[in-house]
Amino acid sequence: MSIILDMLPISFMFAAPIIMAALGGLFSERSGIVNIALEGIMMVGGFAGAALTVVLEPVMPGMAPWIGLFVGMAAGVLFSLLHAVASINFKADQVVSGTALNILATGLTVYLAQIFFNQQRTRTFSAGLRKMSIEGLRDIPVLGQIFFEDIYPTFFVMILLVLGTWFVVFKTPFGLRLRACGEHPQAAASMGINVYKMRYAGVMISGALAGLAGSAMVLTQDIQYTVTSIHGTGFIALASLIFGKWSPWGVLGAGMFFGFAQTLSYYAKDISFLAWLPNEAFYILPYVLTIVALIMFAGKTVGPKAAGEIYDQGKR
Amino acid sequence: MKYRTILVALLAVALVFTGCAKKDATPVVEKPEFKVGLVTDIGGIDDKSFNQGTWEGIVRFGGAHNLVQGTDYKYLQSGAEADYVPNLSAFADEKLDLIIAPGFLFEMAMGEVADSFPEQKFMIIDTVVQKPNVVSATFAEHEGSFLVGVAAGLQAKADGKSVLGFLGGMQFPLIEKFQAGFEQGVKAVYPEATILVDYAGDFGAPDKGQALAQKQYKAGAYIIFHAAGGTGNGMIKEAKERSEKGDIRWAIGVDKDQYTDGQYGDKSAVLTSMMKRVDVAAETVSQMTLDGQFPGGTVMVFSLKNNGVGIPDSNPNLSADIISQVNEYAQKIASGELVVSEIPAK
């Protein structure tokens, strides 16, 4: 039991950025734009967040990482606009445009780091975001230890985002319109919805969330932005989105599951009935579990019908 | 009409360039006819790691012989892995006297280029390429790791802690050398200590490093030594965070002096670092080549004996007493009195 208590906070640490980015993907895909650029947007957000934190920390040590998160978000929005312009206005293939963004992000962040810091990574920030404990709540037996002791604030931000996403997508007129654009944009347009505007909104929100996820990841888990800081988390987020069937709760579950599987791979050698497996088996564990879960539970994972399709007003 | 203007423009440009070339040709100082080139990996010469270290060694060598940067000693930055072969070949075409590439990433490219230019002399750092015209520089990582193990053991003993940790990137013989040396170093001064060992399975994943650091620190580890590249960043982050809150934990850096990476406020959570002196390797081999003793086809091991590994010159976090004991062990190993095994005890 105590081993589970040790594992859960670590799982949450892994899960928070995955879920944030996957929620970003949710907005974009629900509006009808496939966004495989999550990885690249996370890199840009991570770079911007880390760079700003480095610069601001000497001036305002407490606020700097929070401003960093915000700037990471803003940078994500700006970067995602490239995807929006290419795939909405210029009707480019969304997968190609997303791939281009991923490749661009690698070069762009290293290039900017070279300009600002004269090296291929940002300088190291001194603290970044710190873990915190919530007085009062931490004394609740079991739950207090899991959720309220030594936990990164980004975990709570992530929970709020899940709730917020559910509310916005399923309980507001905006969400209804967004989903309509992802299912049948021509029908949505016939009802007077501006499909272009809605899709822009979807992509920009996804940029904001993925940028936030990237900066949260760097500021909580790293000491600087390097080109390997994100190392594929954006693609795991994409998998969580599909695994979670494009729903905020599904994404929450899938992200948590992935985080837990990752943590399990490190604790497996201390758990007697798993300890006989070779090391390598544990490293592939998260990915194998994801595939198994996809096969077993997914059945038909049906995404938004029009996602990935170029919007053609004349199509019936 | 148009063609003529273009022709005139081209002539003008050509004139400007020939003018430049003439100016450069005037000899400045007496110096040996020797040219050395460094091909960097995608990190670049300011990566605070292997590329930078190697370049510093070459610059030192160049300075000692009045060589001119840019003509006698120079570097080519690789933008991608695909640039390794063309960059090495470019220097080989220029017939430089020694061409250096740092890091195991160059292994394949170096083998290929060494075959195509059998007359040229090459040096590869931190991996082995078996060709008659390539000298491979490797490091006695286990010896350097022994020293940081001694430092960690003494520090833990002094502070009354008994658990230490090792965090590896991936488990294969090279990284096990770090583990083996560290364990023996700790045991030499603190036989009762327990050492937790974990491998992340990744060299570029700070989140995994932080997860394993949390695991080890929760299990009581006081000091963790990492041989995990970027993955180790997450471990340093965790050490910083805990130390900042008053729960003092230490990290030990690897390859280069990571003191500044561990800085929080005016302190640092990095106790010391296990340095591979790539600068010493590059300088030594350049000198040997200049002296006509290029050790082609051999593997040169840079150990404590020739200052190829060790702890940084300045260690603000270690007491003078610990440093002197570390130095005693360094001398014992250098003199051959103490032999460090490369294989971890099972």
Interface residues (C-beta under 8 A of the other chain):
Chain A: D6 P9 I10 M13 F14 Q114 N118 Q119 Q120 T124 S126 A127 G128 R130 K131 M217 T220 Q221 D222 I223 Q224 T226 T228 S229 H231 T233 Q262 T263 S265 Y266 Y267 N279 E280 F282 Y283
Chain B: I42 G43 G44 D46 D47 K48 Q171 D198 Y199 A200 G201 D202 G204 A205 P206 D207 K208 Q210 A211 L212 Q214 K215 K218 G230 N233 G234 I236 K237 K240 E241 E244 K245 T260 D261 Q263 Y264 G265
